[in-house]
Structure formats: structure tokens, C-alpha cells
Amino acid sequence: MNVDFFDSVVLRPFFIATQSDLEFLMELEETCFEGYRKSSRDMIKRSILSKHQIVLIIEDETNNPCGSVTMRLYKSNLELFQ
């Protein structure tokens, strides 16, 4: 599955994360997960850059980032992580 395809069909309140969103995603990890469940900065960066994953940032009604979803793309299925 082509990531560019998703970029062309994803509409607000979602947008595809870039490396510039890394600080927000790290803050979200710190706020939402206990130590053993947190992803490292490197893991999140790899997810953003991966051809097999899409990280979406969710915006609230005032266009401020408030959450994220990571999709892992496989040939036969799609896994979602929030």
C-alpha cells in the first residue's frame, strides 16, 4: 500500500505526522503511557519514516493536536494503535 495514497485522502481532523511532530508525539507518550509501555523517541521516529506505517495526528476543534493513531500496513490487513 502506498503512503502517498493515504496522504491524498486523509482529511482534517487528521494529518500525517512528520518529523516536526516528534516533540508532540513524545509528550503524548509521556502523558498517556506507563514506563514499560512507552515508545522511545527512536521508535516513534522510525514509525514516522517507515513505508509500512502511517502515524496520524488528530486535531481538536481548534486545530490543536490532541492525539495520534499509528497504522501498520500489511499485505492482508491493517493494524491500528492509538
ROZA-588267 format. One record per atom (N, C-alpha, C): atom name; residue in three letters; x, y, z; residue number from 1. Coordinates in nm, 4 decimals, decimal comma, always signed. Atoms other than C-alpha are relative to their C-alpha. Layout:
<recs>
<rec atomo="CA" residuo="ALA" px="X" py="Y" pz="Z" num="NUM"/>
...
</recs>
This chain:
<recs>
<rec atomo="N" residuo="MET" px="+0,0841" py="-0,1173" pz="+0,0000" num="1"/>
<rec atomo="CA" residuo="MET" px="+0,0000" py="+0,0000" pz="+0,0000" num="1"/>
<rec atomo="C" residuo="MET" px="+0,0890" py="+0,1242" pz="+0,0000" num="1"/>
<rec atomo="N" residuo="ASN" px="-0,0813" py="-0,1201" pz="+0,0169" num="2"/>
<rec atomo="CA" residuo="ASN" px="+0,1347" py="+0,3413" pz="-0,0934" num="2"/>
<rec atomo="C" residuo="ASN" px="-0,0407" py="+0,1071" pz="+0,1010" num="2"/>
<rec atomo="N" residuo="VAL" px="+0,0265" py="-0,1041" pz="-0,0999" num="3"/>
<rec atomo="CA" residuo="VAL" px="+0,1653" py="+0,6028" pz="+0,1840" num="3"/>
<rec atomo="C" residuo="VAL" px="-0,0512" py="+0,1268" pz="-0,0672" num="3"/>
<rec atomo="N" residuo="ASP" px="+0,0467" py="-0,1192" pz="+0,0715" num="4"/>
<rec atomo="CA" residuo="ASP" px="+0,1150" py="+0,8799" pz="-0,0744" num="4"/>
<rec atomo="C" residuo="ASP" px="-0,1502" py="-0,0055" pz="-0,0257" num="4"/>
<rec atomo="N" residuo="PHE" px="+0,1437" py="+0,0154" pz="+0,0183" num="5"/>
<rec atomo="CA" residuo="PHE" px="-0,2312" py="+0,7384" pz="-0,1382" num="5"/>
<rec atomo="C" residuo="PHE" px="-0,0741" py="+0,0524" pz="+0,1223" num="5"/>
<rec atomo="N" residuo="PHE" px="+0,0648" py="-0,0454" pz="-0,1220" num="6"/>
<rec atomo="CA" residuo="PHE" px="-0,3249" py="+0,7978" pz="+0,2264" num="6"/>
<rec atomo="C" residuo="PHE" px="+0,0109" py="+0,1509" pz="+0,0156" num="6"/>
<rec atomo="N" residuo="ASP" px="-0,0187" py="-0,1442" pz="-0,0102" num="7"/>
<rec atomo="CA" residuo="ASP" px="-0,1814" py="+1,1496" pz="+0,2151" num="7"/>
<rec atomo="C" residuo="ASP" px="-0,1017" py="+0,0744" pz="-0,0858" num="7"/>
<rec atomo="N" residuo="SER" px="+0,0937" py="-0,0672" pz="+0,0897" num="8"/>
<rec atomo="CA" residuo="SER" px="-0,4172" py="+1,2306" pz="-0,0706" num="8"/>
<rec atomo="C" residuo="SER" px="-0,1458" py="-0,0130" pz="+0,0453" num="8"/>
<rec atomo="N" residuo="VAL" px="+0,1389" py="+0,0206" pz="-0,0410" num="9"/>
<rec atomo="CA" residuo="VAL" px="-0,7326" py="+1,1011" pz="+0,1036" num="9"/>
<rec atomo="C" residuo="VAL" px="-0,0278" py="+0,0353" pz="+0,1458" num="9"/>
<rec atomo="N" residuo="VAL" px="+0,0196" py="-0,0308" pz="-0,1413" num="10"/>
<rec atomo="CA" residuo="VAL" px="-0,6762" py="+1,1901" pz="+0,4707" num="10"/>
<rec atomo="C" residuo="VAL" px="-0,0390" py="+0,1467" pz="+0,0144" num="10"/>
<rec atomo="N" residuo="LEU" px="+0,0487" py="-0,1360" pz="-0,0203" num="11"/>
<rec atomo="CA" residuo="LEU" px="-0,8748" py="+1,4965" pz="+0,5717" num="11"/>
<rec atomo="C" residuo="LEU" px="+0,0003" py="+0,0345" pz="+0,1481" num="11"/>
<rec atomo="N" residuo="ARG" px="+0,0085" py="-0,0439" pz="-0,1387" num="12"/>
<rec atomo="CA" residuo="ARG" px="-0,8861" py="+1,7019" pz="+0,8888" num="12"/>
<rec atomo="C" residuo="ARG" px="-0,1203" py="-0,0653" pz="+0,0646" num="12"/>
<rec atomo="N" residuo="PRO" px="-0,0935" py="-0,0409" pz="-0,1037" num="13"/>
<rec atomo="CA" residuo="PRO" px="-0,9114" py="+1,6408" pz="+1,1808" num="13"/>
<rec atomo="C" residuo="PRO" px="+0,1245" py="-0,0851" pz="+0,0116" num="13"/>
<rec atomo="N" residuo="PHE" px="-0,1218" py="+0,0810" pz="-0,0016" num="14"/>
<rec atomo="CA" residuo="PHE" px="-0,6276" py="+1,4028" pz="+1,0898" num="14"/>
<rec atomo="C" residuo="PHE" px="+0,1007" py="+0,0587" pz="-0,0985" num="14"/>
<rec atomo="N" residuo="PHE" px="-0,1024" py="-0,0252" pz="+0,1002" num="15"/>
<rec atomo="CA" residuo="PHE" px="-0,2962" py="+1,4695" pz="+0,9222" num="15"/>
<rec atomo="C" residuo="PHE" px="+0,1159" py="-0,0949" pz="+0,0250" num="15"/>
<rec atomo="N" residuo="ILE" px="-0,1109" py="+0,0942" pz="-0,0102" num="16"/>
<rec atomo="CA" residuo="ILE" px="+0,0053" py="+1,2508" pz="+0,8536" num="16"/>
<rec atomo="C" residuo="ILE" px="+0,1174" py="+0,0676" pz="+0,0692" num="16"/>
<rec atomo="N" residuo="ALA" px="-0,1093" py="-0,0553" pz="-0,0804" num="17"/>
<rec atomo="CA" residuo="ALA" px="+0,2837" py="+1,3072" pz="+1,1053" num="17"/>
<rec atomo="C" residuo="ALA" px="+0,1294" py="+0,0075" pz="-0,0812" num="17"/>
<rec atomo="N" residuo="THR" px="-0,1348" py="-0,0144" pz="+0,0549" num="18"/>
<rec atomo="CA" residuo="THR" px="+0,6268" py="+1,4299" pz="+1,0029" num="18"/>
<rec atomo="C" residuo="THR" px="+0,0964" py="+0,0087" pz="+0,1186" num="18"/>
<rec atomo="N" residuo="GLN" px="-0,0986" py="-0,0100" pz="-0,1076" num="19"/>
<rec atomo="CA" residuo="GLN" px="+0,9492" py="+1,4571" pz="+1,1984" num="19"/>
<rec atomo="C" residuo="GLN" px="-0,0216" py="+0,1247" pz="+0,0851" num="19"/>
<rec atomo="N" residuo="SER" px="+0,0266" py="-0,1211" pz="-0,0787" num="20"/>
<rec atomo="CA" residuo="SER" px="+0,8396" py="+1,8052" pz="+1,3076" num="20"/>
<rec atomo="C" residuo="SER" px="-0,1050" py="-0,0235" pz="+0,1087" num="20"/>
<rec atomo="N" residuo="ASP" px="+0,1005" py="+0,0353" pz="-0,1015" num="21"/>
<rec atomo="CA" residuo="ASP" px="+0,5621" py="+1,6352" pz="+1,5114" num="21"/>
<rec atomo="C" residuo="ASP" px="+0,0573" py="-0,0874" pz="+0,1112" num="21"/>
<rec atomo="N" residuo="LEU" px="-0,0632" py="+0,0916" pz="-0,0951" num="22"/>
<rec atomo="CA" residuo="LEU" px="+0,8100" py="+1,4271" pz="+1,7117" num="22"/>
<rec atomo="C" residuo="LEU" px="-0,0134" py="+0,0476" pz="+0,1445" num="22"/>
<rec atomo="N" residuo="GLU" px="+0,0116" py="-0,0512" pz="-0,1375" num="23"/>
<rec atomo="CA" residuo="GLU" px="+0,8019" py="+1,6539" pz="+2,0195" num="23"/>
<rec atomo="C" residuo="GLU" px="-0,1402" py="-0,0212" pz="+0,0559" num="23"/>
<rec atomo="N" residuo="PHE" px="+0,1377" py="+0,0226" pz="-0,0446" num="24"/>
<rec atomo="CA" residuo="PHE" px="+0,4226" py="+1,6391" pz="+2,0380" num="24"/>
<rec atomo="C" residuo="PHE" px="-0,0225" py="-0,1479" pz="+0,0295" num="24"/>
<rec atomo="N" residuo="LEU" px="+0,0190" py="+0,1434" pz="-0,0198" num="25"/>
<rec atomo="CA" residuo="LEU" px="+0,4284" py="+1,2594" pz="+1,9990" num="25"/>
<rec atomo="C" residuo="LEU" px="+0,0721" py="-0,0502" pz="+0,1250" num="25"/>
<rec atomo="N" residuo="MET" px="-0,0724" py="+0,0382" pz="-0,1219" num="26"/>
<rec atomo="CA" residuo="MET" px="+0,6899" py="+1,2259" pz="+2,2749" num="26"/>
<rec atomo="C" residuo="MET" px="-0,0758" py="+0,0479" pz="+0,1243" num="26"/>
<rec atomo="N" residuo="GLU" px="+0,0795" py="-0,0528" pz="-0,1116" num="27"/>
<rec atomo="CA" residuo="GLU" px="+0,4809" py="+1,4468" pz="+2,5051" num="27"/>
<rec atomo="C" residuo="GLU" px="-0,1237" py="-0,0871" pz="+0,0223" num="27"/>
<rec atomo="N" residuo="LEU" px="+0,1167" py="+0,0875" pz="-0,0082" num="28"/>
<rec atomo="CA" residuo="LEU" px="+0,1790" py="+1,2290" pz="+2,4280" num="28"/>
<rec atomo="C" residuo="LEU" px="+0,0367" py="-0,1335" pz="+0,0648" num="28"/>
<rec atomo="N" residuo="GLU" px="-0,0472" py="+0,1249" pz="-0,0617" num="29"/>
<rec atomo="CA" residuo="GLU" px="+0,3769" py="+0,9137" pz="+2,5166" num="29"/>
<rec atomo="C" residuo="GLU" px="+0,0182" py="+0,0172" pz="+0,1503" num="29"/>
<rec atomo="N" residuo="GLU" px="-0,0250" py="-0,0262" pz="-0,1426" num="30"/>
<rec atomo="CA" residuo="GLU" px="+0,4840" py="+1,0657" pz="+2,8480" num="30"/>
<rec atomo="C" residuo="GLU" px="-0,1300" py="+0,0146" pz="+0,0780" num="30"/>
<rec atomo="N" residuo="THR" px="+0,1272" py="-0,0272" pz="-0,0671" num="31"/>
<rec atomo="CA" residuo="THR" px="+0,1292" py="+1,1726" pz="+2,9332" num="31"/>
<rec atomo="C" residuo="THR" px="-0,0886" py="-0,1240" pz="+0,0090" num="31"/>
<rec atomo="N" residuo="CYS" px="+0,1002" py="+0,1055" pz="+0,0127" num="32"/>
<rec atomo="CA" residuo="CYS" px="-0,0582" py="+0,8609" pz="+2,8265" num="32"/>
<rec atomo="C" residuo="CYS" px="+0,0431" py="-0,1405" pz="+0,0402" num="32"/>
<rec atomo="N" residuo="PHE" px="-0,0434" py="+0,1371" pz="-0,0220" num="33"/>
<rec atomo="CA" residuo="PHE" px="+0,1587" py="+0,5576" pz="+2,8943" num="33"/>
<rec atomo="C" residuo="PHE" px="+0,0941" py="-0,0134" pz="+0,1184" num="33"/>
<rec atomo="N" residuo="GLU" px="-0,0933" py="+0,0318" pz="-0,1076" num="34"/>
<rec atomo="CA" residuo="GLU" px="+0,3366" py="+0,3962" pz="+3,1863" num="34"/>
<rec atomo="C" residuo="GLU" px="+0,1347" py="-0,0355" pz="-0,0616" num="34"/>
<rec atomo="N" residuo="GLY" px="-0,1369" py="+0,0197" pz="+0,0458" num="35"/>
<rec atomo="CA" residuo="GLY" px="+0,7126" py="+0,3454" pz="+3,1600" num="35"/>
<rec atomo="C" residuo="GLY" px="+0,0227" py="-0,1174" pz="-0,0922" num="35"/>
<rec atomo="N" residuo="TYR" px="-0,0265" py="+0,1197" pz="+0,0797" num="36"/>
<rec atomo="CA" residuo="TYR" px="+0,7111" py="-0,0087" pz="+3,0244" num="36"/>
<rec atomo="C" residuo="TYR" px="-0,0764" py="-0,0015" pz="-0,1322" num="36"/>
<rec atomo="N" residuo="ARG" px="+0,0817" py="-0,0029" pz="+0,1221" num="37"/>
<rec atomo="CA" residuo="ARG" px="+0,4532" py="+0,0790" pz="+2,7539" num="37"/>
<rec atomo="C" residuo="ARG" px="+0,0390" py="+0,1127" pz="-0,0947" num="37"/>
<rec atomo="N" residuo="LYS" px="-0,0362" py="-0,1163" pz="+0,0812" num="38"/>
<rec atomo="CA" residuo="LYS" px="+0,6168" py="+0,3974" pz="+2,6233" num="38"/>
<rec atomo="C" residuo="LYS" px="+0,0919" py="-0,0394" pz="-0,1140" num="38"/>
<rec atomo="N" residuo="SER" px="-0,0908" py="+0,0154" pz="+0,1131" num="39"/>
<rec atomo="CA" residuo="SER" px="+0,7767" py="+0,4044" pz="+2,2819" num="39"/>
<rec atomo="C" residuo="SER" px="+0,1131" py="+0,1006" pz="+0,0152" num="39"/>
<rec atomo="N" residuo="SER" px="-0,1147" py="-0,0906" pz="-0,0066" num="40"/>
<rec atomo="CA" residuo="SER" px="+1,1219" py="+0,5569" pz="+2,2602" num="40"/>
<rec atomo="C" residuo="SER" px="-0,0085" py="+0,1020" pz="-0,1145" num="40"/>
<rec atomo="N" residuo="ARG" px="-0,0075" py="-0,1016" pz="+0,1051" num="41"/>
<rec atomo="CA" residuo="ARG" px="+1,1972" py="+0,8680" pz="+2,0531" num="41"/>
<rec atomo="C" residuo="ARG" px="+0,0404" py="-0,0654" pz="-0,1327" num="41"/>
<rec atomo="N" residuo="ASP" px="-0,0480" py="+0,0662" pz="+0,1205" num="42"/>
<rec atomo="CA" residuo="ASP" px="+1,3822" py="+0,6461" pz="+1,8065" num="42"/>
<rec atomo="C" residuo="ASP" px="-0,1093" py="-0,0861" pz="-0,0636" num="42"/>
<rec atomo="N" residuo="MET" px="+0,1084" py="+0,0837" pz="+0,0518" num="43"/>
<rec atomo="CA" residuo="MET" px="+1,0880" py="+0,4060" pz="+1,7720" num="43"/>
<rec atomo="C" residuo="MET" px="-0,1072" py="+0,0846" pz="-0,0683" num="43"/>
<rec atomo="N" residuo="ILE" px="+0,1017" py="-0,0872" pz="+0,0592" num="44"/>
<rec atomo="CA" residuo="ILE" px="+0,8455" py="+0,6914" pz="+1,7062" num="44"/>
<rec atomo="C" residuo="ILE" px="+0,0517" py="+0,0599" pz="-0,1305" num="44"/>
<rec atomo="N" residuo="LYS" px="-0,0591" py="-0,0559" pz="+0,1216" num="45"/>
<rec atomo="CA" residuo="LYS" px="+1,0820" py="+0,8482" pz="+1,4544" num="45"/>
<rec atomo="C" residuo="LYS" px="+0,0001" py="-0,1041" pz="-0,1126" num="45"/>
<rec atomo="N" residuo="ARG" px="+0,0027" py="+0,1064" pz="+0,1010" num="46"/>
<rec atomo="CA" residuo="ARG" px="+1,1133" py="+0,5132" pz="+1,2729" num="46"/>
<rec atomo="C" residuo="ARG" px="-0,1416" py="-0,0224" pz="-0,0528" num="46"/>
<rec atomo="N" residuo="SER" px="+0,1390" py="+0,0153" pz="+0,0444" num="47"/>
<rec atomo="CA" residuo="SER" px="+0,7333" py="+0,4855" pz="+1,2634" num="47"/>
<rec atomo="C" residuo="SER" px="-0,0379" py="+0,1101" pz="-0,0985" num="47"/>
<rec atomo="N" residuo="ILE" px="+0,0310" py="-0,1126" pz="+0,0878" num="48"/>
<rec atomo="CA" residuo="ILE" px="+0,7053" py="+0,8307" pz="+1,1077" num="48"/>
<rec atomo="C" residuo="ILE" px="+0,0647" py="-0,0183" pz="-0,1375" num="48"/>
<rec atomo="N" residuo="LEU" px="-0,0754" py="+0,0125" pz="+0,1250" num="49"/>
<rec atomo="CA" residuo="LEU" px="+0,9681" py="+0,7500" pz="+0,8431" num="49"/>
<rec atomo="C" residuo="LEU" px="-0,0270" py="-0,1298" pz="-0,0767" num="49"/>
<rec atomo="N" residuo="SER" px="+0,0217" py="+0,1320" pz="+0,0584" num="50"/>
<rec atomo="CA" residuo="SER" px="+0,8526" py="+0,3943" pz="+0,7726" num="50"/>
<rec atomo="C" residuo="SER" px="-0,0937" py="+0,0029" pz="-0,1202" num="50"/>
<rec atomo="N" residuo="LYS" px="+0,0899" py="+0,0188" pz="+0,1142" num="51"/>
<rec atomo="CA" residuo="LYS" px="+0,6979" py="+0,2936" pz="+0,4405" num="51"/>
<rec atomo="C" residuo="LYS" px="-0,1126" py="-0,0960" pz="+0,0342" num="51"/>
<rec atomo="N" residuo="HIS" px="+0,0980" py="+0,1008" pz="-0,0392" num="52"/>
<rec atomo="CA" residuo="HIS" px="+0,4980" py="+0,0304" pz="+0,6288" num="52"/>
<rec atomo="C" residuo="HIS" px="-0,0863" py="+0,0439" pz="+0,1179" num="52"/>
<rec atomo="N" residuo="GLN" px="+0,0814" py="-0,0544" pz="-0,1083" num="53"/>
<rec atomo="CA" residuo="GLN" px="+0,3461" py="+0,2536" pz="+0,8963" num="53"/>
<rec atomo="C" residuo="GLN" px="-0,0417" py="+0,1422" pz="-0,0365" num="53"/>
<rec atomo="N" residuo="ILE" px="+0,0458" py="-0,1375" pz="+0,0144" num="54"/>
<rec atomo="CA" residuo="ILE" px="+0,1440" py="+0,5726" pz="+0,8944" num="54"/>
<rec atomo="C" residuo="ILE" px="-0,0380" py="+0,0482" pz="+0,1390" num="54"/>
<rec atomo="N" residuo="VAL" px="+0,0346" py="-0,0611" pz="-0,1278" num="55"/>
<rec atomo="CA" residuo="VAL" px="+0,1276" py="+0,7937" pz="+1,2020" num="55"/>
<rec atomo="C" residuo="VAL" px="-0,0877" py="+0,1209" pz="-0,0309" num="55"/>
<rec atomo="N" residuo="LEU" px="+0,0931" py="-0,1111" pz="+0,0181" num="56"/>
<rec atomo="CA" residuo="LEU" px="-0,1746" py="+1,0231" pz="+1,2052" num="56"/>
<rec atomo="C" residuo="LEU" px="-0,0077" py="+0,0808" pz="+0,1277" num="56"/>
<rec atomo="N" residuo="ILE" px="+0,0231" py="-0,0904" pz="-0,1121" num="57"/>
<rec atomo="CA" residuo="ILE" px="-0,2070" py="+1,3250" pz="+1,4319" num="57"/>
<rec atomo="C" residuo="ILE" px="-0,1462" py="+0,0413" pz="-0,0062" num="57"/>
<rec atomo="N" residuo="ILE" px="+0,1408" py="-0,0381" pz="-0,0095" num="58"/>
<rec atomo="CA" residuo="ILE" px="-0,5605" py="+1,4005" pz="+1,5487" num="58"/>
<rec atomo="C" residuo="ILE" px="-0,0062" py="+0,1409" pz="+0,0570" num="58"/>
<rec atomo="N" residuo="GLU" px="+0,0166" py="-0,1375" pz="-0,0479" num="59"/>
<rec atomo="CA" residuo="GLU" px="-0,6662" py="+1,7631" pz="+1,5923" num="59"/>
<rec atomo="C" residuo="GLU" px="-0,1364" py="+0,0167" pz="+0,0634" num="59"/>
<rec atomo="N" residuo="ASP" px="+0,1282" py="-0,0339" pz="-0,0613" num="60"/>
<rec atomo="CA" residuo="ASP" px="-0,9360" py="+1,9054" pz="+1,8147" num="60"/>
<rec atomo="C" residuo="ASP" px="-0,0699" py="+0,1059" pz="-0,0852" num="60"/>
<rec atomo="N" residuo="GLU" px="+0,0798" py="-0,0958" pz="+0,0777" num="61"/>
<rec atomo="CA" residuo="GLU" px="-1,1986" py="+2,1561" pz="+1,7005" num="61"/>
<rec atomo="C" residuo="GLU" px="+0,0695" py="+0,1348" pz="-0,0208" num="61"/>
<rec atomo="N" residuo="THR" px="-0,0751" py="-0,1244" pz="+0,0182" num="62"/>
<rec atomo="CA" residuo="THR" px="-0,9463" py="+2,4421" pz="+1,7369" num="62"/>
<rec atomo="C" residuo="THR" px="+0,1310" py="-0,0244" pz="-0,0758" num="62"/>
<rec atomo="N" residuo="ASN" px="-0,1163" py="+0,0385" pz="+0,0812" num="63"/>
<rec atomo="CA" residuo="ASN" px="-0,6890" py="+2,2631" pz="+1,5146" num="63"/>
<rec atomo="C" residuo="ASN" px="+0,1281" py="-0,0195" pz="+0,0799" num="63"/>
<rec atomo="N" residuo="ASN" px="-0,1162" py="+0,0330" pz="-0,0827" num="64"/>
<rec atomo="CA" residuo="ASN" px="-0,4578" py="+2,1788" pz="+1,8056" num="64"/>
<rec atomo="C" residuo="ASN" px="+0,0140" py="-0,1512" pz="+0,0072" num="64"/>
<rec atomo="N" residuo="PRO" px="-0,0176" py="+0,1449" pz="-0,0097" num="65"/>
<rec atomo="CA" residuo="PRO" px="-0,3034" py="+1,8310" pz="+1,8124" num="65"/>
<rec atomo="C" residuo="PRO" px="-0,0430" py="-0,0516" pz="+0,1373" num="65"/>
<rec atomo="N" residuo="CYS" px="+0,0499" py="+0,0528" pz="-0,1271" num="66"/>
<rec atomo="CA" residuo="CYS" px="-0,4696" py="+1,6155" pz="+2,0771" num="66"/>
<rec atomo="C" residuo="CYS" px="+0,0174" py="-0,1512" pz="+0,0129" num="66"/>
<rec atomo="N" residuo="GLY" px="-0,0172" py="+0,1440" pz="-0,0060" num="67"/>
<rec atomo="CA" residuo="GLY" px="-0,3892" py="+1,2531" pz="+1,9918" num="67"/>
<rec atomo="C" residuo="GLY" px="+0,0665" py="-0,0505" pz="-0,1258" num="67"/>
<rec atomo="N" residuo="SER" px="-0,0611" py="+0,0591" pz="+0,1190" num="68"/>
<rec atomo="CA" residuo="SER" px="-0,2420" py="+1,0119" pz="+1,7428" num="68"/>
<rec atomo="C" residuo="SER" px="-0,0477" py="-0,1437" pz="-0,0180" num="68"/>
<rec atomo="N" residuo="VAL" px="+0,0305" py="+0,1383" pz="+0,0355" num="69"/>
<rec atomo="CA" residuo="VAL" px="-0,3044" py="+0,6821" pz="+1,5675" num="69"/>
<rec atomo="C" residuo="VAL" px="+0,1144" py="-0,0481" pz="-0,0889" num="69"/>
<rec atomo="N" residuo="THR" px="-0,1017" py="+0,0597" pz="+0,0861" num="70"/>
<rec atomo="CA" residuo="THR" px="-0,0379" py="+0,4552" pz="+1,4205" num="70"/>
<rec atomo="C" residuo="THR" px="-0,0617" py="-0,1186" pz="-0,0716" num="70"/>
<rec atomo="N" residuo="MET" px="+0,0512" py="+0,1107" pz="+0,0808" num="71"/>
<rec atomo="CA" residuo="MET" px="-0,1382" py="+0,2252" pz="+1,1358" num="71"/>
<rec atomo="C" residuo="MET" px="+0,1191" py="-0,0771" pz="-0,0542" num="71"/>
<rec atomo="N" residuo="ARG" px="-0,1027" py="+0,0878" pz="+0,0572" num="72"/>
<rec atomo="CA" residuo="ARG" px="+0,0807" py="-0,0691" pz="+1,0432" num="72"/>
<rec atomo="C" residuo="ARG" px="-0,0613" py="-0,0694" pz="-0,1195" num="72"/>
<rec atomo="N" residuo="LEU" px="+0,0522" py="+0,0515" pz="+0,1254" num="73"/>
<rec atomo="CA" residuo="LEU" px="+0,0306" py="-0,1725" pz="+0,6845" num="73"/>
<rec atomo="C" residuo="LEU" px="+0,0609" py="-0,1356" pz="-0,0317" num="73"/>
<rec atomo="N" residuo="TYR" px="-0,0414" py="+0,1340" pz="+0,0399" num="74"/>
<rec atomo="CA" residuo="TYR" px="+0,0475" py="-0,5384" pz="+0,5876" num="74"/>
<rec atomo="C" residuo="TYR" px="-0,0708" py="-0,0338" pz="-0,1304" num="74"/>
<rec atomo="N" residuo="LYS" px="+0,0634" py="+0,0392" pz="+0,1267" num="75"/>
<rec atomo="CA" residuo="LYS" px="-0,0373" py="-0,7122" pz="+0,2609" num="75"/>
<rec atomo="C" residuo="LYS" px="-0,1474" py="-0,0355" pz="+0,0174" num="75"/>
<rec atomo="N" residuo="SER" px="+0,1355" py="+0,0512" pz="-0,0138" num="76"/>
<rec atomo="CA" residuo="SER" px="-0,3515" py="-0,8700" pz="+0,4007" num="76"/>
<rec atomo="C" residuo="SER" px="-0,0846" py="+0,0680" pz="+0,1067" num="76"/>
<rec atomo="N" residuo="ASN" px="+0,0790" py="-0,0662" pz="-0,1028" num="77"/>
<rec atomo="CA" residuo="ASN" px="-0,4549" py="-0,6464" pz="+0,6894" num="77"/>
<rec atomo="C" residuo="ASN" px="+0,0652" py="+0,1309" pz="+0,0434" num="77"/>
<rec atomo="N" residuo="LEU" px="-0,0436" py="-0,1275" pz="-0,0508" num="78"/>
<rec atomo="CA" residuo="LEU" px="-0,4128" py="-0,3181" pz="+0,8740" num="78"/>
<rec atomo="C" residuo="LEU" px="-0,0180" py="-0,0025" pz="+0,1509" num="78"/>
<rec atomo="N" residuo="GLU" px="+0,0096" py="-0,0068" pz="-0,1454" num="79"/>
<rec atomo="CA" residuo="GLU" px="-0,3349" py="-0,2796" pz="+1,2484" num="79"/>
<rec atomo="C" residuo="GLU" px="-0,0010" py="+0,1458" pz="+0,0418" num="79"/>
<rec atomo="N" residuo="LEU" px="+0,0088" py="-0,1356" pz="-0,0530" num="80"/>
<rec atomo="CA" residuo="LEU" px="-0,4318" py="+0,0353" pz="+1,4367" num="80"/>
<rec atomo="C" residuo="LEU" px="+0,0450" py="+0,0019" pz="+0,1452" num="80"/>
<rec atomo="N" residuo="PHE" px="-0,0445" py="-0,0205" pz="-0,1384" num="81"/>
<rec atomo="CA" residuo="PHE" px="-0,2620" py="+0,1587" pz="+1,7556" num="81"/>
<rec atomo="C" residuo="PHE" px="-0,0279" py="+0,1444" pz="+0,0357" num="81"/>
<rec atomo="N" residuo="GLN" px="+0,0248" py="-0,1383" pz="-0,0416" num="82"/>
<rec atomo="CA" residuo="GLN" px="-0,3724" py="+0,4621" pz="+1,9493" num="82"/>
<rec atomo="C" residuo="GLN" px="+0,0694" py="+0,0302" pz="+0,1278" num="82"/>
</recs>
